[in-house]
């Protein structure tokens, strides 16, 4: 099963986890890039919009993968807005695993993620919260 490890990282934690996972799986690794750069101040402004997503650069060839592992930081209990935008682009039929990096509080958004992933016609395999 061909896997894509897809990540958005603001401070580097999600990127490090994604790189390690891609290496373990022998999977392709791709970064989610917002159209407008997101610094720490803009990230704070985007928190209320996290579940709507933001404009990201195009993600090519998503159809070439049966499985996607998404890595992202947590903003206000949900995946960061750029990661949500990537979820909205997934073609139907993908198996999706999500790993979230939270700074302290537990990310309690599995039901929310399941709804968004299943609305795309995909299956949510797992949600892991990596704290620290």
N, CA, C and O atoms as a Tinker XYZ file with bonds, in Angstrom:
   528  protein
     1  N      0.859000   -1.175000    0.000000    73     2
     2  CA     0.000000    0.000000    0.000000    64     1     3
     3  C      0.906000    1.239000    0.000000    63     2     4     5
     4  O      1.721000    1.411000    0.906000    81     3
     5  N      0.766000    2.080000   -0.995000    73     3     6
     6  CA     1.597000    3.278000   -1.116000    64     5     7
     7  C      1.095000    4.359000   -0.152000    63     6     8     9
     8  O     -0.081000    4.723000   -0.159000    81     7
     9  N      2.025000    4.865000    0.684000    73     7    10
    10  CA     1.668000    5.823000    1.729000    64     9    11
    11  C      2.359000    7.157000    1.511000    63    10    12    13
    12  O      3.527000    7.218000    1.125000    81    11
    13  N      1.613000    8.228000    1.766000    73    11    14
    14  CA     2.149000    9.580000    1.768000    64    13    15
    15  C      2.113000   10.098000    3.194000    63    14    16    17
    16  O      1.074000   10.040000    3.852000    81    15
    17  N      3.239000   10.604000    3.674000    73    15    18
    18  CA     3.281000   11.289000    4.965000    64    17    19
    19  C      3.227000   12.769000    4.643000    63    18    20    21
    20  O      4.116000   13.315000    3.991000    81    19
    21  N      2.178000   13.397000    5.108000    73    19    22
    22  CA     1.878000   14.790000    4.809000    64    21    23
    23  C      1.929000   15.557000    6.116000    63    22    24    25
    24  O      1.352000   15.120000    7.112000    81    23
    25  N      2.615000   16.703000    6.131000    73    23    26
    26  CA     2.725000   17.412000    7.404000    64    25    27
    27  C      2.653000   18.921000    7.239000    63    26    28    29
    28  O      3.012000   19.483000    6.205000    81    27
    29  N      2.169000   19.557000    8.313000    73    27    30
    30  CA     2.275000   21.001000    8.483000    64    29    31
    31  C      2.950000   21.200000    9.836000    63    30    32    33
    32  O      2.573000   20.574000   10.827000    81    31
    33  N      3.945000   22.073000    9.868000    73    31    34
    34  CA     4.663000   22.307000   11.111000    64    33    35
    35  C      4.975000   23.789000   11.244000    63    34    36    37
    36  O      5.505000   24.402000   10.318000    81    35
    37  N      4.652000   24.356000   12.380000    73    35    38
    38  CA     4.968000   25.758000   12.644000    64    37    39
    39  C      6.279000   25.865000   13.404000    63    38    40    41
    40  O      7.123000   26.698000   13.073000    81    39
    41  N      6.457000   25.029000   14.420000    73    39    42
    42  CA     7.650000   25.117000   15.249000    64    41    43
    43  C      8.661000   24.002000   15.031000    63    42    44    45
    44  O      9.731000   24.016000   15.640000    81    43
    45  N      8.346000   23.042000   14.179000    73    43    46
    46  CA     9.282000   21.978000   13.870000    64    45    47
    47  C      8.973000   20.626000   14.481000    63    46    48    49
    48  O      9.533000   19.623000   14.038000    81    47
    49  N      8.094000   20.556000   15.494000    73    47    50
    50  CA     7.793000   19.272000   16.142000    64    49    51
    51  C      7.084000   18.306000   15.193000    63    50    52    53
    52  O      7.477000   17.145000   15.078000    81    51
    53  N      6.057000   18.777000   14.525000    73    51    54
    54  CA     5.317000   17.903000   13.610000    64    53    55
    55  C      6.206000   17.457000   12.448000    63    54    56    57
    56  O      6.116000   16.317000   11.992000    81    55
    57  N      7.057000   18.356000   11.979000    73    55    58
    58  CA     7.975000   18.008000   10.888000    64    57    59
    59  C      8.904000   16.877000   11.320000    63    58    60    61
    60  O      9.109000   15.925000   10.568000    81    59
    61  N      9.466000   16.972000   12.521000    73    59    62
    62  CA    10.384000   15.940000   13.011000    64    61    63
    63  C      9.683000   14.591000   13.123000    63    62    64    65
    64  O     10.247000   13.568000   12.734000    81    63
    65  N      8.462000   14.579000   13.649000    73    63    66
    66  CA     7.706000   13.332000   13.769000    64    65    67
    67  C      7.383000   12.761000   12.388000    63    66    68    69
    68  O      7.467000   11.552000   12.174000    81    67
    69  N      7.015000   13.640000   11.453000    73    67    70
    70  CA     6.659000   13.199000   10.094000    64    69    71
    71  C      7.882000   12.626000    9.373000    63    70    72    73
    72  O      7.784000   11.595000    8.708000    81    71
    73  N      9.014000   13.284000    9.501000    73    71    74
    74  CA    10.230000   12.786000    8.841000    64    73    75
    75  C     10.609000   11.397000    9.369000    63    74    76    77
    76  O     10.968000   10.506000    8.599000    81    75
    77  N     10.526000   11.232000   10.670000    73    75    78
    78  CA    10.853000    9.935000   11.278000    64    77    79
    79  C      9.899000    8.851000   10.777000    63    78    80    81
    80  O     10.325000    7.749000   10.434000    81    79
    81  N      8.614000    9.173000   10.739000    73    79    82
    82  CA     7.607000    8.195000   10.306000    64    81    83
    83  C      7.784000    7.829000    8.828000    63    82    84    85
    84  O      7.688000    6.659000    8.461000    81    83
    85  N      8.043000    8.831000    7.987000    73    83    86
    86  CA     8.244000    8.563000    6.562000    64    85    87
    87  C      9.442000    7.640000    6.355000    63    86    88    89
    88  O      9.413000    6.748000    5.508000    81    87
    89  N     10.486000    7.866000    7.132000    73    87    90
    90  CA    11.677000    7.026000    7.048000    64    89    91
    91  C     11.358000    5.591000    7.479000    63    90    92    93
    92  O     11.777000    4.635000    6.826000    81    91
    93  N     10.612000    5.446000    8.587000    73    91    94
    94  CA    10.229000    4.117000    9.076000    64    93    95
    95  C      9.431000    3.336000    8.036000    63    94    96    97
    96  O      9.627000    2.134000    7.856000    81    95
    97  N      8.525000    4.043000    7.354000    73    95    98
    98  CA     7.629000    3.391000    6.393000    64    97    99
    99  C      8.216000    3.282000    4.993000    63    98   100   101
   100  O      7.721000    2.515000    4.167000    81    99
   101  N      9.267000    4.045000    4.725000    73    99   102
   102  CA     9.753000    4.148000    3.352000    64   101   103
   103  C      8.740000    4.885000    2.484000    63   102   104   105
   104  O      8.605000    4.613000    1.290000    81   103
   105  N      8.031000    5.823000    3.108000    73   103   106
   106  CA     6.944000    6.553000    2.445000    64   105   107
   107  C      7.431000    7.884000    1.879000    63   106   108   109
   108  O      8.475000    8.398000    2.281000    81   107
   109  N      6.672000    8.426000    0.954000    73   107   110
   110  CA     6.936000    9.765000    0.443000    64   109   111
   111  C      6.570000   10.777000    1.517000    63   110   112   113
   112  O      5.655000   10.548000    2.308000    81   111
   113  N      7.279000   11.888000    1.543000    73   111   114
   114  CA     7.076000   12.942000    2.536000    64   113   115
   115  C      6.778000   14.237000    1.807000    63   114   116   117
   116  O      7.489000   14.605000    0.872000    81   115
   117  N      5.733000   14.929000    2.229000    73   115   118
   118  CA     5.374000   16.189000    1.590000    64   117   119
   119  C      4.907000   17.188000    2.642000    63   118   120   121
   120  O      4.173000   16.838000    3.567000    81   119
   121  N      5.342000   18.432000    2.487000    73   119   122
   122  CA     4.971000   19.506000    3.406000    64   121   123
   123  C      3.730000   20.241000    2.900000    63   122   124   125
   124  O      3.577000   20.463000    1.699000    81   123
   125  N      2.859000   20.610000    3.818000    73   123   126
   126  CA     1.700000   21.455000    3.518000    64   125   127
   127  C      2.167000   22.896000    3.680000    63   126   128   129
   128  O      2.630000   23.283000    4.753000    81   127
   129  N      2.048000   23.684000    2.628000    73   127   130
   130  CA     2.526000   25.066000    2.665000    64   129   131
   131  C      1.361000   26.036000    2.460000    63   130   132   133
   132  O      0.708000   26.010000    1.417000    81   131
   133  N      1.101000   26.888000    3.450000    73   131   134
   134  CA     0.069000   27.913000    3.274000    64   133   135
   135  C      0.488000   28.898000    2.176000    63   134   136   137
   136  O      1.677000   29.159000    1.994000    81   135
   137  N     -0.478000   29.433000    1.459000    73   135   138
   138  CA    -0.196000   30.439000    0.437000    64   137   139
   139  C      0.431000   31.667000    1.087000    63   138   140   141
   140  O      1.424000   32.198000    0.590000    81   139
   141  N     -0.148000   32.120000    2.199000    73   139   142
   142  CA     0.437000   33.214000    2.983000    64   141   143
   143  C      1.232000   32.593000    4.117000    63   142   144   145
   144  O      0.691000   31.777000    4.864000    81   143
   145  N      2.499000   32.954000    4.270000    73   143   146
   146  CA     3.289000   32.386000    5.364000    64   145   147
   147  C      2.618000   32.613000    6.725000    63   146   148   149
   148  O      1.994000   33.646000    6.967000    81   147
   149  N      2.767000   31.624000    7.592000    73   147   150
   150  CA     2.168000   31.692000    8.925000    64   149   151
   151  C      3.295000   31.763000    9.959000    63   150   152   153
   152  O      4.029000   30.797000   10.168000    81   151
   153  N      3.412000   32.920000   10.595000    73   151   154
   154  CA     4.324000   33.062000   11.728000    64   153   155
   155  C      3.530000   32.853000   13.003000    63   154   156   157
   156  O      2.329000   32.585000   12.950000    81   155
   157  N      4.172000   32.969000   14.122000    73   155   158
   158  CA     3.475000   32.738000   15.403000    64   157   159
   159  C      2.324000   33.721000   15.621000    63   158   160   161
   160  O      1.272000   33.323000   16.121000    81   159
   161  N      2.497000   34.998000   15.258000    73   159   162
   162  CA     1.427000   35.969000   15.451000    64   161   163
   163  C      0.228000   35.638000   14.558000    63   162   164   165
   164  O     -0.910000   35.649000   15.027000    81   163
   165  N      0.471000   35.347000   13.288000    73   163   166
   166  CA    -0.633000   35.014000   12.379000    64   165   167
   167  C     -1.309000   33.713000   12.804000    63   166   168   169
   168  O     -2.520000   33.562000   12.642000    81   167
   169  N     -0.539000   32.782000   13.341000    73   167   170
   170  CA    -1.123000   31.528000   13.818000    64   169   171
   171  C     -2.160000   31.809000   14.904000    63   170   172   173
   172  O     -3.223000   31.189000   14.926000    81   171
   173  N     -1.852000   32.735000   15.795000    73   171   174
   174  CA    -2.802000   33.106000   16.854000    64   173   175
   175  C     -4.083000   33.662000   16.240000    63   174   176   177
   176  O     -5.182000   33.350000   16.699000    81   175
   177  N     -3.942000   34.483000   15.202000    73   175   178
   178  CA    -5.113000   35.053000   14.530000    64   177   179
   179  C     -5.927000   33.983000   13.801000    63   178   180   181
   180  O     -7.142000   34.123000   13.656000    81   179
   181  N     -5.272000   32.920000   13.345000    73   179   182
   182  CA    -5.952000   31.868000   12.594000    64   181   183
   183  C     -6.628000   30.821000   13.475000    63   182   184   185
   184  O     -7.433000   30.032000   12.981000    81   183
   185  N     -6.318000   30.801000   14.754000    73   183   186
   186  CA    -6.880000   29.783000   15.643000    64   185   187
   187  C     -8.401000   29.693000   15.520000    63   186   188   189
   188  O     -8.923000   28.583000   15.405000    81   187
   189  N     -9.139000   30.812000   15.539000    73   187   190
   190  CA   -10.596000   30.680000   15.416000    64   189   191
   191  C    -11.046000   30.082000   14.080000    63   190   192   193
   192  O    -12.160000   29.568000   13.980000    81   191
   193  N    -10.196000   30.142000   13.059000    73   191   194
   194  CA   -10.538000   29.612000   11.738000    64   193   195
   195  C     -9.979000   28.218000   11.514000    63   194   196   197
   196  O    -10.116000   27.666000   10.423000    81   195
   197  N     -9.358000   27.648000   12.521000    73   195   198
   198  CA    -8.638000   26.384000   12.336000    64   197   199
   199  C     -9.485000   25.320000   11.654000    63   198   200   201
   200  O     -9.004000   24.627000   10.758000    81   199
   201  N    -10.739000   25.184000   12.067000    73   199   202
   202  CA   -11.523000   24.098000   11.486000    64   201   203
   203  C    -12.022000   24.392000   10.080000    63   202   204   205
   204  O    -12.560000   23.499000    9.425000    81   203
   205  N    -11.859000   25.625000    9.596000    73   203   206
   206  CA   -12.252000   25.957000    8.229000    64   205   207
   207  C    -11.098000   25.805000    7.255000    63   206   208   209
   208  O    -11.316000   25.626000    6.057000    81   207
   209  N     -9.870000   25.875000    7.758000    73   207   210
   210  CA    -8.707000   25.774000    6.895000    64   209   211
   211  C     -8.302000   27.132000    6.337000    63   210   212   213
   212  O     -8.992000   28.129000    6.552000    81   211
   213  N     -7.202000   27.169000    5.634000    73   211   214
   214  CA    -6.702000   28.365000    4.962000    64   213   215
   215  C     -6.226000   27.935000    3.576000    63   214   216   217
   216  O     -6.122000   26.743000    3.289000    81   215
   217  N     -5.941000   28.904000    2.729000    73   215   218
   218  CA    -5.450000   28.587000    1.393000    64   217   219
   219  C     -4.043000   27.980000    1.492000    63   218   220   221
   220  O     -3.158000   28.527000    2.151000    81   219
   221  N     -3.863000   26.849000    0.829000    73   219   222
   222  CA    -2.552000   26.193000    0.804000    64   221   223
   223  C     -2.124000   26.007000   -0.649000    63   222   224   225
   224  O     -2.941000   26.026000   -1.569000    81   223
   225  N     -0.802000   25.824000   -0.825000    73   223   226
   226  CA    -0.290000   25.529000   -2.157000    64   225   227
   227  C     -0.851000   24.182000   -2.609000    63   226   228   229
   228  O     -1.125000   23.318000   -1.776000    81   227
   229  N     -1.024000   23.995000   -3.920000    73   227   230
   230  CA    -1.602000   22.737000   -4.415000    64   229   231
   231  C     -0.807000   21.514000   -3.979000    63   230   232   233
   232  O      0.422000   21.544000   -3.909000    81   231
   233  N     -1.524000   20.450000   -3.690000    73   231   234
   234  CA    -0.921000   19.158000   -3.355000    64   233   235
   235  C     -1.105000   18.256000   -4.573000    63   234   236   237
   236  O     -2.229000   17.885000   -4.915000    81   235
   237  N     -0.015000   17.911000   -5.214000    73   235   238
   238  CA    -0.054000   17.135000   -6.449000    64   237   239
   239  C     -0.129000   15.637000   -6.179000    63   238   240   241
   240  O      0.370000   15.156000   -5.161000    81   239
   241  N     -0.746000   14.916000   -7.084000    73   239   242
   242  CA    -0.709000   13.449000   -7.133000    64   241   243
   243  C     -1.267000   12.741000   -5.903000    63   242   244   245
   244  O     -0.796000   11.655000   -5.567000    81   243
   245  N     -2.239000   13.310000   -5.231000    73   243   246
   246  CA    -2.814000   12.617000   -4.068000    64   245   247
   247  C     -3.484000   11.308000   -4.472000    63   246   248   249
   248  O     -3.604000   10.392000   -3.659000    81   247
   249  N     -3.917000   11.220000   -5.720000    73   247   250
   250  CA    -4.549000    9.986000   -6.198000    64   249   251
   251  C     -3.583000    8.815000   -6.253000    63   250   252   253
   252  O     -4.014000    7.663000   -6.297000    81   251
   253  N     -2.283000    9.088000   -6.252000    73   251   254
   254  CA    -1.275000    8.031000   -6.370000    64   253   255
   255  C     -1.097000    7.237000   -5.074000    63   254   256   257
   256  O     -0.377000    6.239000   -5.063000    81   255
   257  N     -1.737000    7.661000   -3.987000    73   255   258
   258  CA    -1.543000    7.033000   -2.676000    64   257   259
   259  C     -2.835000    6.403000   -2.184000    63   258   260   261
   260  O     -3.919000    6.959000   -2.354000    81   259
   261  N     -2.699000    5.213000   -1.563000    73   259   262
   262  CA    -3.864000    4.560000   -0.946000    64   261   263
   263  C     -4.041000    5.023000    0.491000    63   262   264   265
   264  O     -5.142000    4.973000    1.040000    81   263
   265  N     -2.947000    5.474000    1.096000    73   263   266
   266  CA    -2.958000    5.821000    2.520000    64   265   267
   267  C     -2.232000    7.141000    2.735000    63   266   268   269
   268  O     -1.212000    7.407000    2.099000    81   267
   269  N     -2.766000    7.971000    3.638000    73   267   270
   270  CA    -2.151000    9.254000    3.987000    64   269   271
   271  C     -2.015000    9.321000    5.502000    63   270   272   273
   272  O     -2.973000    9.089000    6.240000    81   271
   273  N     -0.807000    9.642000    5.948000    73   271   274
   274  CA    -0.586000    9.931000    7.367000    64   273   275
   275  C     -0.363000   11.427000    7.470000    63   274   276   277
   276  O      0.557000   11.967000    6.856000    81   275
   277  N     -1.200000   12.096000    8.244000    73   275   278
   278  CA    -1.154000   13.552000    8.398000    64   277   279
   279  C     -0.588000   13.903000    9.765000    63   278   280   281
   280  O     -1.032000   13.379000   10.786000    81   279
   281  N      0.397000   14.795000    9.775000    73   279   282
   282  CA     1.019000   15.274000   11.007000    64   281   283
   283  C      0.794000   16.777000   11.089000    63   282   284   285
   284  O      1.015000   17.500000   10.118000    81   283
   285  N      0.347000   17.251000   12.272000    73   283   286
   286  CA     0.053000   18.679000   12.424000    64   285   287
   287  C      0.050000   19.080000   13.893000    63   286   288   289
   288  O     -0.178000   18.249000   14.772000    81   287
   289  N      0.307000   20.367000   14.153000    73   287   290
   290  CA     0.137000   20.861000   15.520000    64   289   291
   291  C     -1.350000   21.063000   15.820000    63   290   292   293
   292  O     -2.193000   21.065000   14.923000    81   291
   293  N     -1.633000   21.228000   17.092000    73   291   294
   294  CA    -3.005000   21.474000   17.541000    64   293   295
   295  C     -3.190000   22.965000   17.773000    63   294   296   297
   296  O     -2.393000   23.608000   18.456000    81   295
   297  N     -4.261000   23.504000   17.188000    73   295   298
   298  CA    -4.652000   24.898000   17.426000    64   297   299
   299  C     -6.066000   24.868000   17.991000    63   298   300   301
   300  O     -6.995000   24.440000   17.306000    81   299
   301  N     -6.236000   25.313000   19.219000    73   299   302
   302  CA    -7.551000   25.379000   19.859000    64   301   303
   303  C     -8.278000   24.030000   19.824000    63   302   304   305
   304  O     -9.478000   23.968000   19.557000    81   303
   305  N     -7.541000   22.960000   20.093000    73   303   306
   306  CA    -8.148000   21.644000   20.180000    64   305   307
   307  C     -8.373000   20.941000   18.861000    63   306   308   309
   308  O     -8.868000   19.814000   18.852000    81   307
   309  N     -8.030000   21.564000   17.744000    73   307   310
   310  CA    -8.210000   20.973000   16.418000    64   309   311
   311  C     -6.878000   21.007000   15.669000    63   310   312   313
   312  O     -5.964000   21.724000   16.078000    81   311
   313  N     -6.751000   20.245000   14.578000    73   311   314
   314  CA    -5.532000   20.360000   13.778000    64   313   315
   315  C     -5.389000   21.786000   13.239000    63   314   316   317
   316  O     -6.386000   22.473000   13.013000    81   315
   317  N     -4.148000   22.223000   13.037000    73   315   318
   318  CA    -3.873000   23.564000   12.513000    64   317   319
   319  C     -4.595000   23.774000   11.184000    63   318   320   321
   320  O     -4.805000   22.834000   10.417000    81   319
   321  N     -4.969000   25.030000   10.929000    73   319   322
   322  CA    -5.751000   25.386000    9.740000    64   321   323
   323  C     -5.146000   24.871000    8.430000    63   322   324   325
   324  O     -5.901000   24.369000    7.598000    81   323
   325  N     -3.831000   24.965000    8.195000    73   323   326
   326  CA    -3.297000   24.424000    6.936000    64   325   327
   327  C     -3.507000   22.918000    6.798000    63   326   328   329
   328  O     -3.728000   22.429000    5.690000    81   327
   329  N     -3.442000   22.181000    7.895000    73   327   330
   330  CA    -3.673000   20.732000    7.850000    64   329   331
   331  C     -5.135000   20.429000    7.551000    63   330   332   333
   332  O     -5.436000   19.484000    6.821000    81   331
   333  N     -6.041000   21.219000    8.105000    73   331   334
   334  CA    -7.466000   21.039000    7.820000    64   333   335
   335  C     -7.730000   21.274000    6.332000    63   334   336   337
   336  O     -8.505000   20.548000    5.708000    81   335
   337  N     -7.076000   22.297000    5.771000    73   335   338
   338  CA    -7.228000   22.566000    4.333000    64   337   339
   339  C     -6.777000   21.361000    3.513000    63   338   340   341
   340  O     -7.404000   21.028000    2.508000    81   339
   341  N     -5.699000   20.707000    3.932000    73   339   342
   342  CA    -5.219000   19.517000    3.227000    64   341   343
   343  C     -6.226000   18.373000    3.339000    63   342   344   345
   344  O     -6.447000   17.644000    2.372000    81   343
   345  N     -6.834000   18.213000    4.514000    73   343   346
   346  CA    -7.868000   17.179000    4.680000    64   345   347
   347  C     -8.996000   17.376000    3.684000    63   346   348   349
   348  O     -9.528000   16.408000    3.141000    81   347
   349  N     -9.360000   18.628000    3.445000    73   347   350
   350  CA   -10.457000   18.933000    2.526000    64   349   351
   351  C    -10.116000   18.618000    1.074000    63   350   352   353
   352  O    -11.007000   18.604000    0.225000    81   351
   353  N     -8.844000   18.365000    0.775000    73   351   354
   354  CA    -8.419000   18.057000   -0.593000    64   353   355
   355  C     -8.247000   16.565000   -0.858000    63   354   356   357
   356  O     -7.997000   16.167000   -1.996000    81   355
   357  N     -8.376000   15.741000    0.169000    73   355   358
   358  CA    -8.151000   14.308000   -0.019000    64   357   359
   359  C     -9.191000   13.703000   -0.952000    63   358   360   361
   360  O    -10.390000   13.922000   -0.778000    81   359
   361  N     -8.731000   12.943000   -1.942000    73   359   362
   362  CA    -9.674000   12.215000   -2.795000    64   361   363
   363  C    -10.327000   11.079000   -2.015000    63   362   364   365
   364  O     -9.754000   10.580000   -1.046000    81   363
   365  N    -11.499000   10.678000   -2.425000    73   363   366
   366  CA   -12.216000    9.586000   -1.761000    64   365   367
   367  C    -11.416000    8.294000   -1.817000    63   366   368   369
   368  O    -10.617000    8.075000   -2.727000    81   367
   369  N    -11.647000    7.454000   -0.832000    73   367   370
   370  CA   -11.079000    6.124000   -0.821000    64   369   371
   371  C     -9.754000    5.980000   -0.094000    63   370   372   373
   372  O     -9.167000    4.898000   -0.101000    81   371
   373  N     -9.271000    7.040000    0.531000    73   371   374
   374  CA    -7.990000    6.972000    1.229000    64   373   375
   375  C     -8.177000    6.473000    2.658000    63   374   376   377
   376  O     -9.190000    6.754000    3.297000    81   375
   377  N     -7.191000    5.730000    3.148000    73   375   378
   378  CA    -7.093000    5.420000    4.568000    64   377   379
   379  C     -6.259000    6.558000    5.165000    63   378   380   381
   380  O     -5.214000    6.912000    4.620000    81   379
   381  N     -6.716000    7.124000    6.272000    73   379   382
   382  CA    -6.067000    8.302000    6.848000    64   381   383
   383  C     -5.738000    8.053000    8.316000    63   382   384   385
   384  O     -6.584000    7.614000    9.095000    81   383
   385  N     -4.481000    8.345000    8.677000    73   383   386
   386  CA    -4.048000    8.309000   10.072000    64   385   387
   387  C     -3.569000    9.713000   10.414000    63   386   388   389
   388  O     -2.891000   10.343000    9.603000    81   387
   389  N     -3.906000   10.214000   11.591000    73   387   390
   390  CA    -3.558000   11.571000   11.991000    64   389   391
   391  C     -2.737000   11.530000   13.275000    63   390   392   393
   392  O     -3.105000   10.858000   14.237000    81   391
   393  N     -1.617000   12.258000   13.278000    73   391   394
   394  CA    -0.810000   12.430000   14.476000    64   393   395
   395  C     -0.736000   13.919000   14.770000    63   394   396   397
   396  O     -0.294000   14.709000   13.936000    81   395
   397  N     -1.177000   14.293000   15.970000    73   395   398
   398  CA    -1.221000   15.696000   16.371000    64   397   399
   399  C     -0.169000   15.976000   17.432000    63   398   400   401
   400  O      0.042000   15.169000   18.338000    81   399
   401  N      0.487000   17.115000   17.317000    73   399   402
   402  CA     1.457000   17.559000   18.325000    64   401   403
   403  C      0.799000   18.652000   19.148000    63   402   404   405
   404  O      0.518000   19.740000   18.646000    81   403
   405  N      0.556000   18.354000   20.414000    73   403   406
   406  CA    -0.056000   19.368000   21.279000    64   405   407
   407  C      0.947000   19.812000   22.327000    63   406   408   409
   408  O      1.707000   19.007000   22.865000    81   407
   409  N      0.936000   21.100000   22.606000    73   407   410
   410  CA     1.900000   21.669000   23.532000    64   409   411
   411  C      1.635000   21.331000   24.984000    63   410   412   413
   412  O      2.556000   21.386000   25.799000    81   411
   413  N      0.445000   20.994000   25.325000    73   411   414
   414  CA     0.163000   20.715000   26.730000    64   413   415
   415  C     -1.141000   19.989000   26.895000    63   414   416   417
   416  O     -1.177000   18.860000   27.385000    81   415
   417  N     -2.231000   20.641000   26.479000    73   415   418
   418  CA    -3.536000   20.025000   26.628000    64   417   419
   419  C     -3.743000   18.929000   25.613000    63   418   420   421
   420  O     -3.189000   18.971000   24.514000    81   419
   421  N     -4.540000   17.950000   25.981000    73   419   422
   422  CA    -4.826000   16.842000   25.090000    64   421   423
   423  C     -5.728000   17.310000   23.952000    63   422   424   425
   424  O     -6.700000   18.034000   24.166000    81   423
   425  N     -5.391000   16.887000   22.756000    73   423   426
   426  CA    -6.250000   17.165000   21.603000    64   425   427
   427  C     -7.394000   16.160000   21.640000    63   426   428   429
   428  O     -7.169000   14.959000   21.485000    81   427
   429  N     -8.596000   16.629000   21.840000    73   427   430
   430  CA    -9.745000   15.749000   21.950000    64   429   431
   431  C    -10.663000   16.004000   20.768000    63   430   432   433
   432  O    -11.763000   16.536000   20.922000    81   431
   433  N    -10.200000   15.617000   19.582000    73   431   434
   434  CA   -10.958000   15.962000   18.379000    64   433   435
   435  C    -11.152000   14.764000   17.453000    63   434   436   437
   436  O    -11.359000   14.942000   16.253000    81   435
   437  N    -11.088000   13.559000   17.986000    73   435   438
   438  CA   -11.223000   12.381000   17.119000    64   437   439
   439  C    -12.572000   12.360000   16.406000    63   438   440   441
   440  O    -12.627000   12.076000   15.209000    81   439
   441  N    -13.650000   12.653000   17.112000    73   439   442
   442  CA   -14.977000   12.647000   16.476000    64   441   443
   443  C    -15.049000   13.709000   15.383000    63   442   444   445
   444  O    -15.613000   13.466000   14.316000    81   443
   445  N    -14.481000   14.882000   15.647000    73   443   446
   446  CA   -14.463000   15.962000   14.658000    64   445   447
   447  C    -13.675000   15.521000   13.419000    63   446   448   449
   448  O    -14.130000   15.706000   12.290000    81   447
   449  N    -12.493000   14.939000   13.639000    73   447   450
   450  CA   -11.671000   14.458000   12.527000    64   449   451
   451  C    -12.390000   13.368000   11.744000    63   450   452   453
   452  O    -12.395000   13.379000   10.513000    81   451
   453  N    -12.996000   12.428000   12.462000    73   451   454
   454  CA   -13.715000   11.338000   11.795000    64   453   455
   455  C    -14.784000   11.901000   10.866000    63   454   456   457
   456  O    -14.932000   11.438000    9.735000    81   455
   457  N    -15.527000   12.895000   11.339000    73   455   458
   458  CA   -16.565000   13.509000   10.500000    64   457   459
   459  C    -15.999000   14.146000    9.245000    63   458   460   461
   460  O    -16.557000   13.981000    8.160000    81   459
   461  N    -14.897000   14.872000    9.379000    73   459   462
   462  CA   -14.277000   15.528000    8.221000    64   461   463
   463  C    -13.669000   14.525000    7.248000    63   462   464   465
   464  O    -13.800000   14.681000    6.034000    81   463
   465  N    -13.016000   13.512000    7.764000    73   463   466
   466  CA   -12.387000   12.503000    6.909000    64   465   467
   467  C    -13.455000   11.675000    6.193000    63   466   468   469
   468  O    -13.349000   11.434000    4.990000    81   467
   469  N    -14.472000   11.243000    6.918000    73   467   470
   470  CA   -15.527000   10.443000    6.305000    64   469   471
   471  C    -16.353000   11.245000    5.309000    63   470   472   473
   472  O    -16.865000   10.683000    4.340000    81   471
   473  N    -16.493000   12.559000    5.533000    73   471   474
   474  CA   -17.202000   13.414000    4.572000    64   473   475
   475  C    -16.484000   13.442000    3.225000    63   474   476   477
   476  O    -17.102000   13.710000    2.195000    81   475
   477  N    -15.199000   13.171000    3.232000    73   475   478
   478  CA   -14.405000   13.110000    2.000000    64   477   479
   479  C    -14.472000   11.725000    1.364000    63   478   480   481
   480  O    -13.901000   11.507000    0.296000    81   479
   481  N    -15.157000   10.795000    2.005000    73   479   482
   482  CA   -15.229000    9.435000    1.481000    64   481   483
   483  C    -14.001000    8.612000    1.833000    63   482   484   485
   484  O    -13.692000    7.629000    1.160000    81   483
   485  N    -13.303000    9.014000    2.887000    73   483   486
   486  CA   -12.109000    8.319000    3.351000    64   485   487
   487  C    -12.391000    7.650000    4.691000    63   486   488   489
   488  O    -13.438000    7.872000    5.298000    81   487
   489  N    -11.448000    6.830000    5.144000    73   487   490
   490  CA   -11.606000    6.127000    6.417000    64   489   491
   491  C    -10.517000    6.574000    7.386000    63   490   492   493
   492  O     -9.332000    6.533000    7.055000    81   491
   493  N    -10.917000    6.999000    8.579000    73   491   494
   494  CA    -9.962000    7.397000    9.608000    64   493   495
   495  C     -9.487000    6.156000   10.349000    63   494   496   497
   496  O    -10.271000    5.478000   11.013000    81   495
   497  N     -8.186000    5.866000   10.228000    73   495   498
   498  CA    -7.608000    4.702000   10.894000    64   497   499
   499  C     -7.286000    4.974000   12.360000    63   498   500   501
   500  O     -7.554000    4.145000   13.230000    81   499
   501  N     -6.702000    6.156000   12.624000    73   499   502
   502  CA    -6.281000    6.448000   13.994000    64   501   503
   503  C     -6.028000    7.934000   14.181000    63   502   504   505
   504  O     -5.794000    8.673000   13.225000    81   503
   505  N     -6.081000    8.351000   15.444000    73   503   506
   506  CA    -5.695000    9.695000   15.839000    64   505   507
   507  C     -4.778000    9.532000   17.043000    63   506   508   509
   508  O     -5.168000    8.965000   18.064000    81   507
   509  N     -3.560000   10.034000   16.911000    73   507   510
   510  CA    -2.575000    9.958000   17.989000    64   509   511
   511  C     -2.222000   11.366000   18.415000    63   510   512   513
   512  O     -2.004000   12.234000   17.571000    81   511
   513  N     -2.165000   11.603000   19.714000    73   511   514
   514  CA    -1.788000   12.903000   20.261000    64   513   515
   515  C     -0.424000   12.762000   20.900000    63   514   516   517
   516  O     -0.269000   12.054000   21.895000    81   515
   517  N      0.574000   13.438000   20.327000    73   515   518
   518  CA     1.932000   13.429000   20.859000    64   517   519
   519  C      2.120000   14.737000   21.615000    63   518   520   521
   520  O      2.159000   15.803000   21.001000    81   519
   521  N      2.236000   14.672000   22.931000    73   519   522
   522  CA     2.381000   15.888000   23.729000    64   521   523
   523  C      3.834000   16.213000   23.964000    63   522   524   525
   524  O      4.688000   15.332000   24.061000    81   523
   525  N      4.091000   17.505000   24.052000    73   523   526
   526  CA     5.451000   17.931000   24.370000    64   525   527
   527  C      6.020000   18.894000   23.368000    63   526   528
   528  O      7.160000   19.335000   23.513000    81   527
